[in-house]
Amino acid sequence: MALRHALMAALLEGEASGYDLAKGFDASVANFWAATPQQLYRELDRMAADGLVRARVVHQERRPDKRLFSLTEAGHRSLHEFTARPPRPGVIRDELLVQVQAVDAGDETAVRGALAERLARAEAKIAGYERLRARLLDGRFEDDYLAGAERVGPYLTLMRGLSFERENLRWCEQALKVLDRRAAAPPA
């Protein structure tokens, strides 16, 4: 998947500045796609050159002018074509998993620290995703929201992000317990 598809999906929410997209990326698509603000700005420029988004300049007093981006018809068609084709199979490429794989020959203390850091990051992401979920539901039951919301895609991907981070949390806790038990057991 290209970053442009994630940006186009984010722009389905409406017109946004590059700054707003970078800031909102964490609250919308970061649960399944990560990018730096610099990558976002470069891709927005390419998308504008390709006619997928339109940029309009808004003049501001006491602040630099800003560009607001919106999807063009070509952008909507491109996003439609993207959703019509089967996705490539997902793969896991996670440096922490390589470190855990090699923990028996490596620095166990450092690996424990990395696991604890991943665990803390998962807890923080879960808390943020739960706040976003509460904001989206706005006091409604989930079934009512899903039946009547204008768009359900953001909620469905949010639920996947929550599931992913809960599994990260569970796995980190389990891995740390195994390492703790092994450290406490006498060598065989």
C-alpha positions as CSV (number, residue, x, y, z in Angstrom):
1,M,0.0,0.0,0.0
2,A,1.3,3.4,-0.8
3,L,1.2,6.3,1.6
4,R,-1.0,8.1,-0.9
5,H,-3.8,5.7,-0.3
6,A,-3.6,6.2,3.4
7,L,-3.7,10.0,2.8
8,M,-6.6,9.7,0.5
9,A,-8.5,7.7,3.1
10,A,-7.7,10.4,5.7
11,L,-9.0,13.1,3.3
12,L,-12.3,11.3,3.1
13,E,-13.0,13.2,6.4
14,G,-12.8,16.4,4.4
15,E,-10.4,19.2,3.5
16,A,-7.3,19.4,5.7
17,S,-4.0,21.1,5.8
18,G,-0.8,19.1,5.8
19,Y,-0.3,20.0,9.4
20,D,-3.8,18.8,10.3
21,L,-3.2,15.6,8.4
22,A,0.1,15.0,10.2
23,K,-1.5,15.7,13.5
24,G,-4.6,13.7,12.8
25,F,-2.7,10.8,11.3
26,D,-2.2,9.5,14.8
27,A,-5.9,9.6,15.5
28,S,-7.1,8.2,12.2
29,V,-4.8,5.9,10.2
30,A,-1.7,5.5,12.4
31,N,-3.2,2.4,13.9
32,F,-2.4,0.8,10.5
33,W,0.0,3.1,8.7
34,A,2.9,5.1,10.0
35,A,4.6,8.1,8.3
36,T,6.6,11.1,9.3
37,P,5.3,14.6,8.6
38,Q,8.0,15.1,6.0
39,Q,6.8,12.0,4.2
40,L,3.2,13.3,4.3
41,Y,4.1,16.7,2.9
42,R,6.2,15.2,0.1
43,E,3.5,12.8,-0.8
44,L,0.8,15.5,-0.8
45,D,2.9,17.5,-3.3
46,R,3.2,14.5,-5.5
47,M,-0.5,13.8,-5.2
48,A,-1.3,17.4,-6.2
49,A,1.1,17.1,-9.2
50,D,-0.7,13.9,-10.2
51,G,-4.1,15.5,-9.9
52,L,-5.3,13.3,-7.0
53,V,-5.7,16.2,-4.6
54,R,-6.3,19.9,-5.0
55,A,-4.6,22.4,-2.8
56,R,-5.9,25.8,-2.0
57,V,-3.9,28.5,-0.2
58,V,-5.5,30.2,2.8
59,H,-3.9,33.5,3.7
60,Q,-3.5,34.0,7.5
61,E,-2.6,37.1,9.4
62,R,0.3,36.7,11.8
63,R,0.9,33.1,10.6
64,P,2.3,31.7,7.4
65,D,-0.2,30.9,4.7
66,K,-1.4,27.3,4.7
67,R,-2.5,24.9,2.0
68,L,-5.7,23.0,2.4
69,F,-6.0,19.7,0.5
70,S,-9.0,17.9,-0.7
71,L,-9.6,14.9,-2.9
72,T,-10.3,15.5,-6.6
73,E,-12.6,13.3,-8.7
74,A,-9.4,11.5,-9.9
75,G,-8.4,11.0,-6.3
76,H,-11.8,9.4,-5.5
77,R,-11.5,7.2,-8.6
78,S,-8.0,6.2,-7.5
79,L,-9.1,5.3,-4.0
80,H,-12.1,3.4,-5.5
81,E,-9.7,1.4,-7.8
82,F,-7.4,0.7,-4.8
83,T,-10.3,-0.7,-2.7
84,A,-11.5,-2.8,-5.7
85,R,-8.3,-4.9,-6.0
86,P,-7.3,-7.6,-3.5
87,P,-4.7,-6.5,-1.0
88,R,-1.3,-8.0,-0.8
89,P,-0.9,-10.4,2.1
90,G,0.3,-8.7,5.2
91,V,3.7,-9.5,6.7
92,I,5.4,-8.8,10.0
93,R,8.7,-7.1,10.0
94,D,9.5,-6.3,13.6
95,E,13.0,-5.6,14.9
96,L,11.9,-6.5,18.5
97,L,10.9,-10.0,17.4
98,V,14.4,-10.5,16.0
99,Q,15.8,-9.3,19.3
100,V,13.6,-11.7,21.2
101,Q,14.5,-14.5,18.8
102,A,18.1,-13.9,19.7
103,V,17.7,-13.2,23.4
104,D,19.5,-16.4,24.4
105,A,22.7,-15.2,22.8
106,G,22.2,-11.5,23.4
107,D,21.7,-8.9,26.0
108,E,18.7,-10.1,27.9
109,T,18.5,-6.9,30.0
110,A,18.3,-4.8,26.9
111,V,15.6,-7.1,25.4
112,R,13.6,-6.9,28.6
113,G,13.9,-3.1,28.4
114,A,12.7,-3.2,24.8
115,L,9.7,-5.4,25.8
116,A,8.8,-3.1,28.6
117,E,9.0,-0.1,26.3
118,R,6.8,-1.8,23.7
119,L,4.3,-2.8,26.5
120,A,4.2,0.9,27.7
121,R,3.7,2.1,24.2
122,A,0.9,-0.4,23.7
123,E,-0.8,0.8,26.9
124,A,-0.6,4.4,25.8
125,K,-1.9,3.7,22.3
126,I,-4.8,1.7,23.8
127,A,-5.7,4.6,26.0
128,G,-5.6,7.0,23.1
129,Y,-7.7,4.7,20.9
130,E,-10.2,4.2,23.7
131,R,-10.5,8.0,24.0
132,L,-11.1,8.2,20.2
133,R,-13.6,5.4,20.4
134,A,-15.5,7.2,23.1
135,R,-15.5,10.5,21.1
136,L,-16.8,8.6,18.0
137,L,-19.5,6.8,19.9
138,D,-20.5,10.0,21.7
139,G,-22.6,8.2,24.2
140,R,-24.2,5.8,21.7
141,F,-24.1,2.0,21.7
142,E,-21.6,0.6,19.2
143,D,-24.4,-1.2,17.3
144,D,-26.3,2.1,17.0
145,Y,-23.3,3.9,15.8
146,L,-22.4,1.3,13.2
147,A,-25.9,1.2,11.9
148,G,-26.3,5.0,11.5
149,A,-22.8,6.5,11.1
150,E,-22.1,8.3,7.8
151,R,-18.7,6.4,7.6
152,V,-17.8,3.2,9.4
153,G,-14.3,2.6,8.0
154,P,-12.6,4.8,10.5
155,Y,-14.3,3.0,13.4
156,L,-13.6,-0.5,11.9
157,T,-9.9,0.3,11.5
158,L,-9.8,1.8,15.0
159,M,-11.2,-1.5,16.3
160,R,-8.4,-3.3,14.5
161,G,-5.8,-1.0,16.0
162,L,-7.2,-1.6,19.5
163,S,-7.1,-5.4,18.9
164,F,-3.5,-5.1,17.6
165,E,-2.3,-3.1,20.6
166,R,-4.1,-5.3,23.1
167,E,-2.3,-8.3,21.5
168,N,1.0,-6.5,21.7
169,L,0.4,-5.8,25.4
170,R,-0.6,-9.4,26.1
171,W,2.4,-10.8,24.2
172,C,4.9,-8.5,25.9
173,E,3.5,-9.4,29.4
174,Q,3.8,-13.1,28.5
175,A,7.3,-12.8,27.1
176,L,8.5,-10.8,30.2
177,K,6.9,-13.5,32.5
178,V,8.7,-16.3,30.6
179,L,12.1,-14.4,30.9
180,D,11.4,-13.8,34.6
181,R,10.6,-17.4,35.3
182,R,13.8,-18.5,33.4
183,A,15.9,-16.0,35.3
184,A,14.5,-17.3,38.7
185,A,15.0,-21.0,37.8
186,P,18.4,-22.7,38.5
187,P,20.3,-23.6,35.4
188,A,19.7,-27.2,34.2
